[in-house]
Every structure is written in C-alpha cells, then in structure tokens.
Amino acid sequence: MPLPTMRAVRLHEHGGPDVLRYDEVPVPEPGPGEVLVRVHAAGINPPDWYLRGGLTRMPGETESTVSLPLIPGTDVSGVVEAVAADVDSLAVGDEVFGLLRFPGFDGSAYAEYVAAPAPDLARKPAGLDHVHAAGAPMAGLTAWQFLIEAGHDHPSPFQEARHRPTALDAETTVLINGAAGGVGHFALQLAKWKGARVIAVASGAHESFLRELGADRFIDYTKSRPEELVRDADLVLDTVGGPDSKRFLRTLRRGGAQFAVLPGDFDEGETAKLGVTVSSAQVRSNGAQLAELGRLLDAGTVSVAIDSTFPLADARAAHERAARGHIQGKIVLTVT
Ligand SMILES: NC(=O)c1ccc[n+]([C@@H]2O[C@H](COP(=O)([O-])OP(=O)(O)OC[C@H]3O[C@@H](n4cnc5c(N)ncnc54)[C@H](OP(=O)(O)O)[C@@H]3O)[C@@H](O)[C@H]2O)c1
C-alpha cells in the first residue's frame, strides 16, 4: 500500500530563501516516545535560516549532523493525531505546542505533520490560537532558560560554567538589547513579571510596542549609544551579540552580569577589572518549562507578538522577510 503523503518544505541544498522547496513527502511515523502532530502553525527562528544558509554543526559539535534533503523548523503548534504505544502523557485530539529536538537540526516542523518527542511538547494554552502558540517555543524558552530557570544540567557549548539566572525583583534593573525580537520581547515580559525595571534597546519603530509590553525606558540605538546613557544596571541581556556587545559591560554595576544570548567577544581581564560576569547558554527543548510559560500566556501576563504570517507553501517569503531584519516578535508559517 502506498504510504500516506503530506506537503512539507524541504532543503535539497544550502543557499538563499529560494532553496526552500514545497515537496510531497511521506507522513512521518511516530517512534518510541513520540506523537504525530497535525501541524497548524510553525514558528521560524534564526537556526532555520542559519541551516538554510549552510550551517550544519550546532555549537559544541565537531561534526555535521545534517544530511539533505531535510525539513527545517523546530517550533510547532498543532493537534495530536496519533500516539506511540509507550506515550501516556498525551492523547489523540490534544492541542500541543513545542520546540522539537533542540539543539538539533531535525525538528522537521515546516510540514503538515511532524513526529514529535512527547517531552518536548506542552498543552497549548486554550486562550492562545495556533499561530501565537507556534511563535512561543524557541524564543520563549530561550528567555525562560536565561532569566528564570536553566532547567537542565547539560554543559553550555559556550563556556565551562553552568549558566545560572540571577534573581530578578523590584530592586533590579535589566537592560535588554534587541528587545523587539523573538527572544527580546519575551525576556522583557518575563523580567517585568518578576518585577524588574526594564530598559529596552531597539530601533525607533519599536518604541510604542515595547512600552506597551512594559518597558520602563526605551533607547533607540539608531540615535543614541545605550552604553553612554546607562550606568549601574544589574543585568544586560543581549540578543544581538557580535564584537560590539562588550560595550554593554560598562552599563553594569560591580557584581552585575551580562547574558549573551548570541555569544560575543569578551576579555576576561576587562570583566574582572569591572567586577562583572558574562554568561551564555544554549536553549534546549523542554515541554515542562513550556507548560509554565503557557500558564503565563493563558493568563495574558505574557503575550506573543506576531511580526507576520505566511502560508507554509510560501516559506521562502517568510525567510525573505526574516532577512530584511527589524523583526517585531515572531514570523509564523500557517498550515491549512
Ligand atoms: N543561545 C541560544 O540558545 C539562542 C536561542 C535563541 C536565539 N539565539 C540567538 O539570539 C539572536 C536573536 O534571536 P531572535 O530570535 O530574538 O532574533 P530576531 O527575532 O531576529 O530579533 C532580532 C532583533 O534584534 C534587533 N536588532 C538588530 N540589530 C540591533 C542592534 N544593533 N541593536 C539592537 N537591536 C538590534 C532587531 O530589530 P531592530 O534592529 O529593528 O531593533 C530584531 O528585533 C539570534 O542571533 C539567535 O541566533 C540564541
């Protein structure tokens, strides 16, 4: 009997957005510990376009884990269609969302169906539609694991020490660089949930968006240099990274910390002299943490901003949108 098929976006080669092909492929079979999810929406994230562009090794890995063709994507929201015999935590018909198999390039989320490890999934909050739920997993878990709880003991590929969130409360000031993006807008809201004062750094078009999310102060990096305006912050969370990110160290009080979501170049002598620390980590799939974030999403304490949506068949346009930058929230693929 022929295998049932589905539509999925696949990479047959690395390159620009035009290498994303809308193919017909077999529906995957859930393996042990997995469920089959009928995908309603798939969120897109930077690793999707890094992979498309040619990155085939996750940080910390010595060899490529990629063999083409493959279905990219890690973030899904959908409905459980079938359950492996050994899974009792989920049932057919459950609405779920999750970050699948990360770190890894085998999430396979840009598809009508995906086989998903049950521990990577959480029940979708009832008050959230699939598009918003699909925008939450990777960016929301990154903000959660940096700021609230690491949630695992895997070594960071970026440093020897384990990453540890610092305490956030009404006495704490947090500067978030790249505040309007996927990770940044969740980080802002989680810091506000903990009671912290938040300074949001982004380009000017995002000011009202970030103030509505709760930013106490907004700095337009195209007009002023945040490192010249801010002193005595307790924490900097930098989602932009690169060689310039060390300029934020001088905004910290002694004893403060900079969390490098995208690792930058830091000099141990300089951090020691300033009396500050730098820490970085890699987000990992975690359905239990996503369930905790889901409760905040359901309550409206945290919201998911949608930059734009594109049909699955038009994943190429979604990647072209991502390449133009200045993303406000999340780009999501819709699957009908
Ligand atoms: N360590 C991990 O496990 C982990 C997990 C997730 C993501 N990441 C990395 O974190 C980075 C951010 O991810 P994301 O999903 O949040 O990306 P995103 O949604 O593309 O957001 C990036 C944001 O940065 C802003 N930005 C760009 N240049 C800036 C600058 N010079 N100063 C301040 N803001 C600037 C952009 O808007 P404006 O320029 O208009 O303000 C945009 O809103 C990516 O590099 C990603 O690879 C790491």
The ligand as an SDF file (V2000), in Angstrom:
LIG
                    3D

 48 52  0  0  0  0  0  0  0  0999 V2000
   21.7650   30.9560   22.8750 N   0  0  0  0  0  0  0  0  0  0  0  0
   20.6750   30.4080   22.3590 C   0  0  0  0  0  0  0  0  0  0  0  0
   20.3160   29.2710   22.6460 O   0  0  0  0  0  0  0  0  0  0  0  0
   19.8290   31.2040   21.4240 C   0  0  0  0  0  0  0  0  0  0  0  0
   18.4600   30.9370   21.3570 C   0  0  0  0  0  0  0  0  0  0  0  0
   17.6670   31.7220   20.5120 C   0  0  0  0  0  0  0  0  0  0  0  0
   18.2610   32.7250   19.7410 C   0  0  0  0  0  0  0  0  0  0  0  0
   19.6030   32.8950   19.8150 N   0  0  0  0  0  0  0  0  0  0  0  0
   20.2530   33.9440   19.0150 C   0  0  0  0  0  0  0  0  0  0  0  0
   19.7780   35.1720   19.5140 O   0  0  0  0  0  0  0  0  0  0  0  0
   19.6540   36.1050   18.4430 C   0  0  0  0  0  0  0  0  0  0  0  0
   18.2880   36.7380   18.4860 C   0  0  0  0  0  0  0  0  0  0  0  0
   17.2870   35.7710   18.2090 O   0  0  0  0  0  0  0  0  0  0  0  0
   15.8000   36.2240   17.9560 P   0  0  0  0  0  0  0  0  0  0  0  0
   15.0380   35.0100   17.6190 O   0  0  0  0  0  0  0  0  0  0  0  0
   15.3450   37.0980   19.0460 O   0  0  0  0  0  0  0  0  0  0  0  0
   16.0250   37.0980   16.6270 O   0  0  0  0  0  0  0  0  0  0  0  0
   15.0440   38.1530   15.9070 P   0  0  0  0  0  0  0  0  0  0  0  0
   13.6330   37.7830   16.2010 O   0  0  0  0  0  0  0  0  0  0  0  0
   15.5180   38.2190   14.5070 O   0  0  0  0  0  0  0  0  0  0  0  0
   15.3120   39.5310   16.6410 O   0  0  0  0  0  0  0  0  0  0  0  0
   16.4840   40.2520   16.4980 C   0  0  0  0  0  0  0  0  0  0  0  0
   16.1420   41.7050   16.9590 C   0  0  0  0  0  0  0  0  0  0  0  0
   17.3580   42.4220   17.1120 O   0  0  0  0  0  0  0  0  0  0  0  0
   17.1090   43.7650   16.7120 C   0  0  0  0  0  0  0  0  0  0  0  0
   18.4130   44.3680   16.3620 N   0  0  0  0  0  0  0  0  0  0  0  0
   19.1390   44.1600   15.2480 C   0  0  0  0  0  0  0  0  0  0  0  0
   20.2910   44.8700   15.3110 N   0  0  0  0  0  0  0  0  0  0  0  0
   20.2740   45.5030   16.5070 C   0  0  0  0  0  0  0  0  0  0  0  0
   21.1980   46.3700   17.1630 C   0  0  0  0  0  0  0  0  0  0  0  0
   22.3650   46.7200   16.6070 N   0  0  0  0  0  0  0  0  0  0  0  0
   20.8860   46.8280   18.4030 N   0  0  0  0  0  0  0  0  0  0  0  0
   19.7200   46.4830   18.9900 C   0  0  0  0  0  0  0  0  0  0  0  0
   18.7890   45.6760   18.4000 N   0  0  0  0  0  0  0  0  0  0  0  0
   19.0760   45.1960   17.1710 C   0  0  0  0  0  0  0  0  0  0  0  0
   16.1230   43.6700   15.5760 C   0  0  0  0  0  0  0  0  0  0  0  0
   15.2300   44.7800   15.4310 O   0  0  0  0  0  0  0  0  0  0  0  0
   15.6620   46.3440   15.3800 P   0  0  0  0  0  0  0  0  0  0  0  0
   17.0290   46.4130   14.7760 O   0  0  0  0  0  0  0  0  0  0  0  0
   14.6080   46.9760   14.4950 O   0  0  0  0  0  0  0  0  0  0  0  0
   15.5890   46.8460   16.8060 O   0  0  0  0  0  0  0  0  0  0  0  0
   15.2700   42.4590   15.9810 C   0  0  0  0  0  0  0  0  0  0  0  0
   14.0810   42.8550   16.6340 O   0  0  0  0  0  0  0  0  0  0  0  0
   19.9370   35.3330   17.1590 C   0  0  0  0  0  0  0  0  0  0  0  0
   21.2390   35.6310   16.7570 O   0  0  0  0  0  0  0  0  0  0  0  0
   19.8250   33.8910   17.5620 C   0  0  0  0  0  0  0  0  0  0  0  0
   20.6760   33.0590   16.8180 O   0  0  0  0  0  0  0  0  0  0  0  0
   20.4050   32.1850   20.6370 C   0  0  0  0  0  0  0  0  0  0  0  0
  1  2  1  0
  2  3  2  0
  2  4  1  0
  4  5  1  0
  4 48  2  0
  5  6  2  0
  6  7  1  0
  7  8  2  0
  8  9  1  0
  8 48  1  0
  9 10  1  0
  9 46  1  0
 10 11  1  0
 11 12  1  0
 11 44  1  0
 12 13  1  0
 13 14  1  0
 14 15  2  0
 14 16  1  0
 14 17  1  0
 17 18  1  0
 18 19  2  0
 18 20  1  0
 18 21  1  0
 21 22  1  0
 22 23  1  0
 23 24  1  0
 23 42  1  0
 24 25  1  0
 25 26  1  0
 25 36  1  0
 26 27  1  0
 26 35  1  0
 27 28  2  0
 28 29  1  0
 29 30  1  0
 29 35  2  0
 30 31  1  0
 30 32  2  0
 32 33  1  0
 33 34  2  0
 34 35  1  0
 36 37  1  0
 36 42  1  0
 37 38  1  0
 38 39  2  0
 38 40  1  0
 38 41  1  0
 42 43  1  0
 44 45  1  0
 44 46  1  0
 46 47  1  0
M  CHG  2   8   1  16  -1
M  END
$$$$
